[in-house]
């Protein structure tokens, strides 16, 4: 049935004129003194070498151990 248009009720409507709904960077959302910036700074200062070396390399691609701390 080439050339037959099917009803589009199963799909979300497209609007190519809408700008992005989210900022390109999370940094754009956070003020200079936001607590999240401090948490990132503290986690970056931790020695996570033991956790990195303990990973045996099996399974799917892991997240860096630092992700375990700032996601809490």
KEKE-3310 file (N, C-alpha, C; in steps of 0.2 Angstrom, whole numbers, plus 5000, padded with zeros to 4 digits):
npx = (5004:5009:5011:4999:4993:4995:4984:4990:4989:4995:5007:5017:5014:5024:5035:5044:5048:5050:5060:5075:5070:5077:5092:5108:5118:5120:5126:5121:5110:5113:5116:5131:5134:5128:5124:5126:5137:5148:5147:5151:5164:5170:5169:5177:5189:5192:5201:5199:5205:5207:5194:5193:5203:5198:5188:5185:5183:5173:5157:5145:5149:5155:5150:5160:5167:5166:5153:5145:5145:5141:5128:5121)
npy = (4994:5007:5024:5027:5036:5033:5035:5046:5045:5037:5042:5055:5072:5081:5095:5106:5119:5122:5127:5120:5112:5110:5116:5116:5112:5106:5114:5126:5127:5128:5139:5149:5147:5135:5120:5107:5110:5110:5097:5090:5095:5090:5076:5075:5077:5065:5050:5038:5027:5014:5008:5009:5001:4989:4985:4972:4971:4964:4961:4974:4990:5000:5013:5026:5026:5038:5042:5035:5041:5055:5053:5050)
npz = (5000:4995:4997:5004:5018:5035:5050:5063:5076:5086:5089:5097:5094:5082:5085:5078:5080:5093:5106:5115:5130:5141:5149:5141:5150:5166:5175:5171:5179:5192:5205:5210:5223:5226:5235:5229:5221:5230:5235:5224:5223:5235:5233:5222:5228:5235:5238:5228:5223:5228:5226:5212:5208:5213:5205:5194:5180:5174:5167:5161:5155:5168:5180:5185:5201:5208:5205:5213:5225:5223:5219:5230)
capx = (5000:5013:5007:4994:4995:4991:4983:4996:4987:4999:5013:5017:5015:5031:5035:5051:5049:5051:5067:5076:5066:5082:5098:5113:5122:5117:5129:5117:5104:5115:5120:5138:5135:5124:5127:5129:5144:5152:5147:5156:5171:5172:5170:5183:5195:5192:5205:5195:5210:5205:5188:5194:5207:5195:5184:5188:5182:5168:5150:5144:5153:5153:5150:5165:5165:5163:5146:5141:5145:5137:5121:5117)
capy = (5000:5013:5031:5027:5039:5030:5040:5047:5045:5033:5046:5062:5077:5084:5103:5107:5126:5123:5127:5115:5113:5109:5119:5111:5110:5106:5120:5132:5127:5129:5145:5148:5144:5129:5114:5102:5111:5109:5090:5088:5097:5085:5069:5075:5077:5059:5045:5032:5022:5007:5006:5009:4995:4983:4983:4967:4972:4960:4964:4979:4996:5002:5020:5028:5026:5044:5043:5032:5046:5061:5052:5048)
capz = (5000:4995:4996:5009:5024:5041:5055:5067:5083:5091:5090:5100:5089:5081:5084:5077:5081:5100:5108:5120:5136:5147:5147:5138:5155:5173:5178:5170:5183:5199:5207:5212:5230:5227:5239:5224:5219:5236:5236:5219:5225:5240:5230:5218:5232:5239:5235:5226:5220:5230:5223:5205:5207:5215:5200:5190:5173:5171:5166:5157:5156:5174:5181:5189:5208:5211:5204:5218:5230:5222:5218:5236)
cpx = (5004:5009:5001:4996:4991:4990:4989:4994:4991:5006:5012:5018:5022:5030:5042:5053:5050:5058:5068:5072:5071:5088:5103:5117:5119:5120:5125:5111:5106:5118:5127:5139:5131:5127:5130:5136:5149:5153:5152:5163:5174:5174:5176:5190:5196:5197:5201:5199:5208:5199:5189:5198:5203:5190:5188:5187:5177:5161:5150:5148:5150:5153:5157:5163:5163:5156:5142:5141:5140:5130:5117:5113)
cpy = (5006:5019:5032:5030:5036:5036:5040:5047:5041:5037:5053:5067:5080:5092:5105:5115:5127:5122:5121:5117:5113:5113:5114:5108:5111:5112:5126:5133:5129:5136:5144:5145:5138:5123:5109:5103:5109:5101:5087:5089:5092:5078:5069:5075:5070:5054:5039:5027:5015:5004:5005:5002:4988:4981:4978:4967:4968:4964:4970:4985:4999:5010:5021:5028:5032:5045:5040:5037:5052:5060:5050:5053)
cpz = (5000:4994:5000:5016:5030:5046:5060:5074:5088:5093:5094:5094:5088:5081:5084:5078:5089:5102:5113:5126:5142:5144:5145:5144:5162:5176:5177:5175:5190:5200:5209:5218:5231:5231:5234:5222:5224:5236:5230:5220:5230:5237:5226:5222:5236:5235:5234:5222:5222:5227:5215:5204:5209:5210:5195:5183:5170:5171:5161:5159:5163:5175:5186:5197:5211:5210:5209:5224:5229:5221:5224:5238)
residu = (UNK:UNK:UNK:UNK:UNK:UNK:UNK:UNK:UNK:UNK:UNK:UNK:UNK:UNK:UNK:UNK:UNK:UNK:UNK:UNK:UNK:UNK:UNK:UNK:UNK:UNK:UNK:UNK:UNK:UNK:UNK:UNK:UNK:UNK:UNK:UNK:UNK:UNK:UNK:UNK:UNK:UNK:UNK:UNK:UNK:UNK:UNK:UNK:UNK:UNK:UNK:UNK:UNK:UNK:UNK:UNK:UNK:UNK:UNK:UNK:UNK:UNK:UNK:UNK:UNK:UNK:UNK:UNK:UNK:UNK:UNK:UNK)
# end
